[in-house]
Amino acid sequence: MSRDFRLVWLGQVLSQGGTRCYQIALLWWLLGELPASSRGLAAGAFLVVGALPSVVLVGQIGRLISRVPSRTVMLRAELIAFVFVAVLAIAAYRDAVPVWSVYVVGLVLATCQAFFDPTLMKSLPELVPAPEIQRAVGYGTSTQSVANFAGAAFGALLLASVGFPGAVLINALSYGVSVVCISLARFRELPAAPPPERGTWAFLGTLPGIRPLLLCFAFVNFFSAPTLLVLPLYTKSVLGLGPAVLASLEAALWLGLLVGAFVAPRVKVSGSVTRFGAVCVALFGVFLAVPGVAVSALVYVGTLFVSGFFLGVCNVKFTSLFQEVVPNSAKGRFFAALMASVSLTFPVAFLTFGAFGDLVNAQTLCLLQGFGLLALSFVLSRLREPARLSATVAG
């Protein structure tokens, strides 16, 4: 893997991992600052704020990252995030943080991330040669898994040792390191994208076979994302166990995603990537559903690891396919649309499964996830493989 890509990826892992530590500390701080009657609403609103920018700004994100050099976009995003978090850290050390300010900072960080993530995917051909694209995709798609795994592992420890102000300061430093890493990386120049002449949805229609895949991705995320909601419900109400077991379950899921992302480039696909992905989604659903009929903490740890593994492989294979079939001049708008289609399902999925969680037990939620993913795997297997394009698509 090229030195330039390693620098950018390392910077992003550090900044996202620092943000995850900060989020854990922030949610704990909010619980202490707010009355019990409004804690759930406040925490839910904070999570929704984080999902809004990539959906609301999808058109602007796509146009900007198609027009502005990738290095410039990423540097600006990390610098803005650094400044806002650093100011919050100073306020935290002075014990002068208004509750409303954490929502403002959360919105700013989510906006910066909404610009950075699709730019990172778009910039892969600028950072690595063509034969290394799939390996780079493996690293790129594993960023969130690494960050969440490390952030979850160290977040509580940092909160106990350095408190909320220290966790915010560490997050600011992680953004600073990311800025340095990106500054040291070199990006190859690729042809600039032509000015867009149509809306995002119409633009995606110019890429054969892409829109159905994006819709499938969104629905897969609808059934997979609530796992983070199901885990605490299952641990508490079905297993009757405590937070240590919950931490083990979450670690198993993230570790499976991480291993799957790194193993995926070594998995050879001789036929259709779409059908291969459908098999991965089906296996992902099957293993997510097993705890719905077999109640055991050990079984749940194992099935979460395996389901995460298949999801990690699937993510890498499809993202690599997109890198191949979407022209460089269209990658900015495409990856912005991909991120928006996935982000849109987060609040809807959490609200829907949260409401169902009040009506049915956690085992039933596991089965619902599994059956939904199996149905989507069948739909995915019937989709046409996107055509390989050689010409530049005008936006």
N, C-alpha and C positions, 0 to 999 in steps of 0.2 A: 504494500500500500504506500502511496506517495507521501512524502513528508508534508506537503501542503495540505492534503486532505486530513492527515492525522492531527495537524495543528487545529484545523477548524473543528473537527469532530471532538477533540479533547476539550476545546473551549466550550462547546455547546453542552457536553456532558457535565462539566463543572458548573456552568451557569444554571442548567436545569436541575441538577442535584442540589445546588444551593437554594434554588427557589422552592424545591420540595421540602427541604428542611425548614425554610422560612414559613411555608404554608402550614406545616404541622404545628410550629410554634405559634403562628398567628391564630389558628383555630382554637388552640388551647387558651391563648390570651383573650380571645373574644368571649369564650365561655366564662372567664372570670370577670369580664367587664360588663356583661349584659345580664339582665334578670332572666331567671329560668324560663319564664313564659315566652321569651322571644329568641332563645338561643338557636332552636332548630331553624326558624325562619332566617335568622341572620347568617347561619352557616350555609344554608341552601342558597341564599341570595349571593353569597360570595362565590360559590361554585358556578352559578349561572352567569355571573359577571365575566368569569374567565372564559366562557364559551361564546360570548356574544361577538367580539371583534372579528373573528375569522368568518363568521356568517354574514354580519351586517356590512363588512367592508370587502367582501370577496371581489367585487368588480374593481375597486380601487387598488387592492393588493395585486391582483393579476396584471393590471396595466402598469403599475409602478415597477414591479420587479421584472417585467418584460423590457422596460425602457431603461432602467438605471442599472449600472454594473452591480453584480452580485456582492462583491466585496464592500461596496459603498453601502448597500442596503443593510447588510449584516452588521457592519461597524456602527452605523447610526442606531440600529435597534438596540445593540448591546450598550452603547454609550448612554442612550436615553434611560434604559433600565437601570444602569449603574447610578446615574445622577439621582433618580427618584428614590431608589432603595437606600442610597447613602444618606439622603436627607431624612428619610424615615428612621434610619439607624441613629442619627444624631438626636432626633426627637424622642426616640425610645430611651436612650441613655439619660435624657433629661426628664423622663417620665411625663412627657407632654404630647402623647399621641392621641388625638381625637379619634373616636371610633369611625367616623365617616372617612377619615383619611386613608384607612387601609383598603377601603373599596376603590378609592381613586387610584391608589398605587397598584392594586390588583388589576384594575382596568388597563392601566398603562402597560404593565408587564404582559398582560394577555395580548394587547395590541402589538407590542414588540415581537412577541412569540409568533403571532399570526403572520407577520411579515417575514420573520427569520426562517421558520420551518419550511415553507414552500421554496424560499430562496435557496436553502441548503440543498434540497432535492434538485432544483433547477441547475445548480452550479456544479453538480458532479462531473459533467463532461468538461468543465473548466479546470477541475482539480486532478482528475485521474485519466489515464488513457483508456480507450474503449475496452480492452480485455479485462480491466479491473473494475468495470462499472458494477457488476453484480456483487463483488465483494464490498465495494463502497456502499452499495444499497443496504447490504447486510449490516454494516456498521451504522449507517444513517437511520435505518428503521429500528435499531436497537437502542438508540439514544435515550428514548423515553423510558425503556425498560431498565437500563443501567441507572438512569437518574432516579427513577422511582425506587428501585431496589436499594441503592445507596442512601437516598434521602430518607426512606422509611427506616433504614437501619440506624442512621446517625441522628435523625431528627429528634427523637425522644431523648437520646443521650446528650445532645447539645442543649436541649431545653433544660435538662436537669443540671448541667454543668455551667453553662454560660447564660442561661435565661433567654427571654424574648429579645432583649437588645443585642445580645451576642449573636443569636441566630440571624437577626436581620443584618448585622455587620458582616457576618460570614457570607451571606447572600450577596451583599454589595461587592465584597472582595472577589467572589466567584465571577461576577460580571466583569470586573476589572481585568482578571486573568484572561477571560474570554476575548476581551478587546485586544490584549497584547498578542494572543495566539493568532487571531484573524489578521492583525496588522503584519505579522511575520509571514503569513501564507501568500503564495503567488498564484494568481488566477490567469488562465489562458483567455485571450479575447476570442469571443465567438460573434458571428453576425448579429447585429441588433435586430430586434423584432420590429416588423412593420406596425404602424399605428393601428389600433383596433377600430373596426368599422361596425361592429355588432355587439349585442349583449353577450354575457358570459354563457348563458344556456344555448343561444343560437351559435355562438362560437364553438362550443363543444360538439354541436351537430356536424361541424365540418370535419371532425375526427371520427372516421368510421368505427362503429362498435364501442365507442367510449362511453356514451351516456348511459346505456344499460348497465355497464360495469360499475359506474359510479353509484347508480341507484342501488345496486346489489351490495356494494361496500357499505353504503349508509345503513341498509337494513341489517347487515351482519353486525355492524357496530351497535345497532339498536338492541340486539339480543345479547351481545357480548359485554358491553359496557356495564350493565347492571350487576355483573359479577361482584364488583366492589361494594355494591349495596347488599347483595345476597350473602356475602361472606360473614359480616357481623351478625346478621339475622340468624343464619344457620348455626354459627358458633354458639350464640347465646340461647336460642330457643330449641334447637334440635340436639346439639351435642351437650349443651349445658356446661360449657367450659369457658375459660377466661381469655383475657387479651393476649396471653402468651401464645395460645393456640391460634388465635386470629392472626397474629404476626407471622406464624409459621405458614399458614394458608396463603397469605398475601405474598410471602417470600417465594413459595413454591410456584405460584402463578408467574411472577415476574422473572424468576430464574428460568422457567420453561420457555418464556418468550425470548429471553436472552440467548439461550442455547439454540433454539430454533433459528433465530436470526443469523447466528454465526455458522451453523451447520448448513443452512439452505444453499449457499453457493456451491457446495460439494454434491448436492442432490441433482442428478441429471434428469431432465425432462425430455423425453424423446418425441412425445406427441404434443397435444394441445396444452398450453399453460392454463387455459381457462378450465379445462376438465380436470387437470391436476389440482388446481386450486379448489374446485368443487369437492374433490375427495378430501382435501385437507379441512375444509369447512365442515364436512360431514363428520369426520373423526373428532374435530374440535367439539361439535355439538354432542356427539355420543359420550365423550368423556366428561363433559360438563353435566350431563344428565345422570350419570351413574350415582352420585350421592343422593339423588332423588329416590332411589330404591335401596341403596346400601348405606346405612348410617354407621360411619366410623371415621374418626379423625385421621387415622393413618391412610385410609382409602381416599379420603378427600384430598390430602396432601399429594398423593400419587396421581390422582386424576387431574388435579389442577396443573401439575407440572407437565403431564402429557398433553393436555388440552392447550396449554400455553405454547408448548413446543410446536404443535401443528399450526397454531395461529401465527407464530413467528416465521415458520417456513413459508406459509401462504403469503404473508405480507411482503417478504423479500421477493418471491417469484413474481407477484403481480406488479410491484413497484419497478422491478427490473424490466418487465414487459412494457410498462408505460415509458420507461427511459428509452426503450428501443423503438416504439411505434409513434411516439409524440416528437415532432421535430423540435430542435433546440429553440427555434424562434417562438414556439408555442408553449414551451415548458412552464414559463412563469405563470401564465393564466391557467394552465391545466392544473398545476399543483396547488394553486390557490383555491381552485374549485374543488379539488379532492379534499383538501383540509376542511373547507366549509361544509361539504356534504357529510363528512364524518362528525364535525363539531356540532352540527345542527341536531344530531340525534341524541347528544348527551343529555341536555335538560329534559327532552321529551321522554327518553328511556328511563331516566331516574324518577321522574314524576309518575310515569305509568307503572313501573315495577314497584315503586314505593306505595302507590295506591293499592295494587294487587297484594302487596305484602301485608296490608291491614285486613285483607279478606281471606287469604289462604296461607298455608304454612310455607316455610322456606324450602322444603322438599319439593312442593308443587312448583315453586318458582324455578328450581333447577330443571325440572322436567319441561316446563314451558320454554326455557332457554334452549334446551336440547332439541325439542320438536321444531321450534322456530328456525334454528340453524340447519336442521336436516331438510326442511322445506326449501330454504334458500339455496342449499347445496344442489338440489334438483334443478331449481331455476337457473343457477349459475352454469350447470352442466349443459344446458340447452342454448346458452348464448353463443353467438358467433365470435370467434377469435378476432380481436382488432387487427385491421390490415396494417402491414408494414408500409410506412410512408417514406418516400425519399425527398419529396418536394417540400419546400417551406410553406407552412400554412399561414396565410395572411389572416391576422386577427380581426 
